[in-house]
Amino acid sequence: MNIAENIRIAVYSIRTNMMRSLLTMLGIIIGVASVIAIITVGNGGRDYIVGMIRSLGSNTVSIAVNTSNVSASDYITREDLAAIKNIDSVEYVSPVAITIGNASTKREAGLCYVISGTTDLKHVMSAQIKYGRFFNEEEYASARPVAVIPVISAVVMFGYENCVGEEIVLNANDKFIKAKIIGVFESAMMGDQDSSSILSSSSSLMGSSSQAMCMLMMPATTTDAMMGSSGLYDMIYLTSTTDDNLDTAGNAAANVLYSRHGNFGSKAYNVVNMATYINLLDTVIRVFTAFIAAVSAISLVVGGIGVMNIMLVSVTERTREIGIRKALGAKTTTILFQFLTESIILCMIGGTIGFAIGVGGAIGVSAYMHIPMDIELTTVLIAVGFSSAIGVFFGIYPAKRAADMPPIEALRRE
């Protein structure tokens, strides 16, 4: 008997007992669907989270002053920034200073977060200019009152995205400054969706959910002059020329700071490699997804036991058929592969249905959570492989039992 004939007989047997076959496949369907959905959503969520962090700059290092045990002389100066910029492995470097105040336009007024730095701030914060431009060296050196604004903040404060040329009034510590908007940007950290959630969360925490909120990027010299600051910073970000020399760039920058401030051994500066945290987060999410998928896969074993049970019942019901076929010369291997084929097809049909349900569930979850869906080839192979493996493993015993049945004993059965 050839493979095509085995498949035809198997399909006929499944169709003859459709309800029983569907109930038998239920465990396989649930197992495959849950595993596929978990892996697909897990991969999509991992890619979304890791990608969002990576877009901030996988070749980024932050150096923070350990403010708990340092003096004013240990803070980072503009001269330190210039010295760090001269390191061969460093591409961009900027302080990241945050000022919180109030902002107002002709349309709206509310709370404002101002992030200030050098012209390299654009690169270390991965700001993609959509309208206008970023502030230049001349504007930084002369402390011009200019600002760039994320898209969501532009809509909140001005009512539309392209607000280049508009003015916004800032008030911090009772000091006012009128800044001109010269650019509108998008960023993974402060883009449309993320800025909206960040701003609304911050607003709720401060008990002012109805208050408008915005973010701005400005030259550090401008905010220093506004606040009467002496140009000392407790946080800087730098990027390396390549991902391979990220640690080298961070350590070299820290050594420059220790050397210039004469505080070796004080642990005044904390160096954080963003790539290390990205890789760690990626590993944690992968392990967690694999663990949950493995737990869900237990239902596949339960489904496999159900398949074995039904196949044993099928062998018992078709004992006389087996006896007749063996009496007519059917080989033991022919009977074995007939029932094994039926078991495999039963599991593969269940795996296909489970795969479709799992993908559908993943699409729904991804749409609800606003994360991308990532169906990998390995996921498809898992669905097909698990289904086939379950069919073979749990179908061998019933098939062998049918194949080993003596013809005389089989023909005696009614």
C-alpha positions in Angstrom: 0.0 0.0 0.0 1.4 3.4 -0.9 1.4 6.6 1.1 -1.4 8.1 -0.9 -3.7 5.2 -0.1 -2.8 5.4 3.6 -3.7 9.1 3.6 -7.0 8.4 1.8 -8.0 5.7 4.4 -6.9 8.0 7.3 -9.0 11.0 6.0 -12.0 8.7 5.4 -11.7 7.3 9.0 -11.5 10.9 10.4 -14.5 12.1 8.4 -16.5 9.1 9.4 -16.1 10.0 13.1 -15.9 13.7 12.7 -17.1 14.7 16.2 -14.9 12.2 17.9 -12.0 13.4 15.7 -12.6 17.1 16.6 -12.7 16.3 20.3 -9.5 14.3 20.0 -7.8 17.1 18.3 -9.0 19.7 20.9 -6.0 19.1 23.1 -3.6 19.6 20.2 -5.5 22.7 19.0 -5.4 24.3 22.4 -1.7 23.4 23.0 -0.5 24.6 19.6 -2.7 27.8 19.7 -1.4 28.8 23.1 2.3 28.2 22.2 2.0 30.0 18.9 0.2 33.0 20.5 2.6 33.3 23.4 5.7 33.0 21.2 4.4 35.4 18.6 3.2 38.1 21.0 6.4 37.6 23.1 8.6 38.1 20.1 6.7 41.1 19.0 6.7 42.6 22.5 10.4 41.9 22.8 11.2 43.5 19.5 9.0 46.6 20.3 10.6 47.2 23.8 14.2 46.4 22.8 13.8 48.3 19.5 12.4 51.4 21.3 15.4 51.4 23.7 17.9 50.6 20.9 16.6 53.5 18.8 17.7 55.8 21.6 21.2 54.7 20.6 22.6 51.2 21.1 26.0 52.8 21.0 25.2 55.2 23.8 26.9 55.5 27.2 25.7 57.6 30.1 28.0 59.0 32.7 26.3 60.3 35.9 27.9 62.1 38.8 27.4 60.2 42.1 25.8 63.1 43.8 25.7 61.4 47.2 29.4 61.7 47.9 30.9 64.4 45.7 31.7 68.0 46.0 31.0 70.9 43.6 34.4 70.5 42.0 33.5 67.0 40.8 30.6 68.1 38.6 31.1 68.0 34.8 32.0 71.2 33.1 31.9 72.4 29.5 35.7 72.1 29.3 35.3 68.4 30.3 32.8 68.0 27.4 35.4 69.5 25.0 38.1 67.1 26.3 35.8 64.1 26.0 34.8 65.1 22.5 38.5 64.9 21.5 38.7 61.1 22.4 39.1 59.1 19.2 36.4 56.6 20.1 33.8 59.2 21.0 31.6 60.6 18.3 29.1 62.8 20.1 28.8 64.0 23.7 26.3 66.2 25.4 25.0 67.0 28.9 21.3 66.1 29.5 20.0 68.6 31.9 16.3 68.7 32.8 14.5 71.9 33.9 10.8 71.9 34.9 8.7 75.0 34.6 5.6 76.5 33.0 5.1 77.3 29.3 2.5 79.3 27.6 1.5 80.1 24.0 -1.3 82.1 22.5 -3.4 78.9 22.5 -2.4 77.0 25.6 -0.5 77.1 28.9 0.8 74.3 31.1 3.8 72.4 32.6 6.9 72.1 30.5 10.0 69.8 30.7 13.0 71.3 29.1 15.9 69.0 28.1 19.0 71.0 27.4 22.5 70.2 26.0 25.0 70.9 23.3 24.3 70.6 19.6 25.1 66.9 20.0 21.9 66.5 22.0 20.2 65.7 18.7 22.3 62.7 18.2 22.5 61.3 21.7 18.7 61.5 22.0 18.1 60.3 18.5 15.9 63.2 17.6 14.7 63.1 14.0 13.9 66.6 12.7 10.5 66.7 10.9 10.1 70.4 10.4 12.8 73.1 10.6 16.2 72.4 12.1 18.1 71.8 15.3 20.0 74.6 17.1 23.5 75.2 15.8 26.9 76.0 17.3 26.4 79.7 16.9 23.1 79.6 18.8 24.6 77.4 21.5 27.7 79.6 22.0 25.6 82.8 22.1 22.9 81.3 24.4 20.1 82.1 21.9 16.5 81.6 23.1 15.6 78.9 20.6 14.0 75.6 21.1 13.0 72.4 19.2 9.7 70.7 20.2 8.4 67.1 19.7 5.4 66.6 17.4 2.9 65.8 20.2 3.9 68.9 22.2 3.6 71.0 19.1 0.0 69.8 18.7 -0.8 70.4 22.4 0.7 73.9 22.6 0.0 75.3 19.1 -2.8 73.1 17.7 -0.7 71.8 14.7 2.6 70.1 14.0 4.6 72.5 11.9 4.9 75.4 14.5 8.4 76.6 13.3 8.6 80.3 13.8 6.1 80.4 16.7 7.1 81.6 20.1 6.7 80.0 23.5 7.1 81.7 26.9 8.9 79.7 29.6 8.8 80.4 33.3 11.1 78.6 35.7 11.9 79.7 39.2 10.1 83.0 38.4 12.4 83.7 35.6 10.9 84.2 32.1 12.2 83.7 28.7 10.6 83.9 25.3 11.9 81.1 23.0 11.5 80.8 19.3 10.6 77.4 17.9 13.1 76.5 15.2 12.4 72.8 14.7 9.9 70.0 15.3 11.3 66.5 15.9 10.3 62.9 16.3 12.1 60.6 18.7 11.8 57.1 20.1 12.0 58.6 23.5 9.8 61.6 22.9 7.8 60.7 19.8 4.1 61.0 19.3 2.7 58.0 21.2 5.5 57.8 23.8 5.4 61.5 24.6 1.7 61.4 25.0 1.9 58.6 27.5 4.8 60.1 29.4 3.2 63.5 29.7 -0.2 62.1 30.7 1.4 59.8 33.3 3.5 62.7 34.8 0.4 64.9 34.8 -1.6 62.3 36.7 1.1 61.8 39.2 1.2 65.6 39.9 -2.6 65.7 40.3 -3.2 67.9 37.3 -4.6 65.5 34.6 -6.4 68.4 32.9 -3.3 70.6 32.6 -1.5 70.8 29.3 2.1 69.5 29.2 4.9 69.8 26.8 8.6 69.1 26.2 11.3 71.2 24.6 15.0 70.8 23.7 17.1 73.9 24.1 20.8 74.9 24.2 22.3 74.3 27.7 23.8 77.7 27.6 20.4 79.3 27.3 18.9 77.4 30.2 22.0 78.0 32.3 21.7 81.8 31.7 18.0 81.7 32.5 18.5 79.8 35.7 21.7 81.6 36.7 23.6 78.2 36.6 27.4 78.0 36.4 27.4 75.4 33.7 28.0 72.3 35.9 26.3 69.1 34.9 25.6 65.8 36.7 24.7 63.7 33.6 26.1 63.4 30.2 25.5 61.1 27.3 28.0 60.1 24.6 28.0 57.9 21.6 30.9 55.9 20.2 32.1 55.7 16.6 31.1 52.0 16.5 29.2 49.6 18.7 32.5 47.6 19.2 34.3 50.4 21.1 31.4 51.5 23.3 33.0 50.3 26.5 36.3 51.8 25.4 34.7 55.2 24.8 32.8 55.1 28.1 35.9 54.2 30.2 38.1 56.7 28.4 35.6 59.5 29.0 35.4 58.5 32.7 39.2 58.5 32.9 39.3 62.0 31.4 36.9 63.2 34.1 38.9 61.6 36.9 42.1 63.0 35.5 40.8 66.6 35.0 39.1 66.6 38.5 41.9 64.8 40.3 39.5 62.4 42.1 40.8 59.0 41.1 39.5 56.2 43.4 36.5 58.3 44.5 33.9 56.5 42.3 32.5 59.9 41.6 31.2 58.8 38.2 28.9 56.0 37.2 29.3 54.7 33.7 26.3 52.8 32.1 26.6 51.1 28.8 23.1 51.1 27.1 24.0 48.1 25.0 24.5 46.0 28.1 21.1 46.7 29.4 19.5 46.2 26.0 21.1 42.7 25.7 20.1 41.8 29.2 16.5 42.9 28.7 16.4 40.9 25.4 17.7 37.8 27.2 15.2 38.2 30.1 12.2 38.5 27.7 13.4 35.6 25.6 13.7 33.3 28.7 10.4 34.4 30.1 8.6 33.8 26.8 10.2 30.4 26.4 9.2 29.5 30.0 5.6 30.5 29.5 5.5 28.7 26.1 6.9 25.5 27.8 4.2 25.6 30.4 1.6 26.0 27.7 3.1 23.1 25.8 2.0 20.7 28.6 -1.4 20.7 27.0 0.2 19.2 23.9 1.2 16.1 26.0 -2.4 15.9 27.3 -3.6 16.2 23.7 -1.2 13.4 22.6 -2.6 11.1 25.3 -6.0 11.8 24.0 -4.9 10.9 20.5 -3.4 7.6 21.8 -6.6 6.8 23.6 -8.7 7.3 20.5 -6.3 5.4 18.3 -6.5 2.4 20.6 -10.3 2.6 20.4 -10.1 2.8 16.6 -7.8 -0.3 16.6 -10.4 -2.2 18.7 -13.3 -1.1 16.5 -11.5 -2.1 13.3 -10.1 -5.4 14.5 -12.1 -7.4 12.0 -10.9 -5.1 9.2 -7.3 -5.7 10.3 -7.8 -9.5 10.3 -9.3 -9.5 6.8 -6.5 -7.4 5.4 -3.8 -9.5 7.0 -5.5 -12.7 5.8 -5.4 -11.3 2.3 -1.7 -10.7 2.5 -1.2 -7.3 4.0 2.2 -7.0 5.6 2.7 -6.0 9.3 4.5 -2.8 8.2 1.5 -1.9 6.0 -0.9 -2.1 8.9 1.6 -0.2 11.1 2.0 2.7 8.7 -1.7 2.9 8.0 -2.6 3.6 11.6 0.5 5.7 12.2 -0.5 7.8 9.2 -4.0 8.3 10.6 -2.5 9.4 13.9 -0.1 11.9 12.3 -2.8 13.4 10.0 -5.1 13.8 13.0 -2.4 15.7 14.9 -1.4 17.8 11.9 -5.0 18.9 11.3 -5.2 19.8 14.9 -1.9 21.6 14.7 -3.0 23.6 11.6 -6.2 24.7 13.3 -4.3 25.5 16.4 -1.8 27.5 14.4 -4.6 29.6 12.7 -6.2 30.2 16.1 -2.9 31.1 17.7 -2.0 33.6 14.9 -5.5 35.1 15.1 -5.2 35.5 18.9 -1.8 37.1 18.5 -3.1 39.5 15.9 -5.9 40.6 18.3 -3.5 41.0 21.3 -1.0 42.9 19.2 -3.6 45.2 17.9 -5.0 45.8 21.4 -1.6 46.4 22.9 -0.3 48.4 19.9 2.8 46.2 19.5 4.1 44.7 16.2 3.4 41.0 15.5 6.4 38.9 14.7 5.7 35.4 13.2 9.1 33.7 12.7 9.8 30.7 10.6 10.8 28.8 13.8 7.3 29.4 15.1 5.8 27.7 12.0 8.2 24.9 12.3 7.2 24.5 16.0 3.6 24.1 15.0 4.3 21.6 12.3 7.0 19.8 14.2 5.2 19.5 17.5 2.0 18.2 15.7 4.0 15.6 13.7 6.0 14.5 16.7 2.9 14.1 18.9 1.3 12.1 16.1 4.3 9.8 15.7 5.1 9.4 19.4 1.6 8.7 20.6 0.5 6.8 17.5 3.3 4.2 17.5 1.8 2.1 20.3 -1.7 1.8 18.8 -0.3 1.3 15.3 2.1 -1.5 16.5 -0.7 -3.1 18.5 -2.8 -3.2 15.3 0.1 -4.5 13.2 1.0 -7.3 15.7 -2.6 -8.6 15.9 -2.8 -12.2 14.8 -5.1 -12.6 11.8 -7.0 -15.6 13.3 -7.7 -13.7 16.5 -8.8 -10.6 14.6 -11.2 -12.6 12.4 -12.9 -14.1 15.4 -13.9 -10.5 16.6 -17.4 -9.3 15.6 
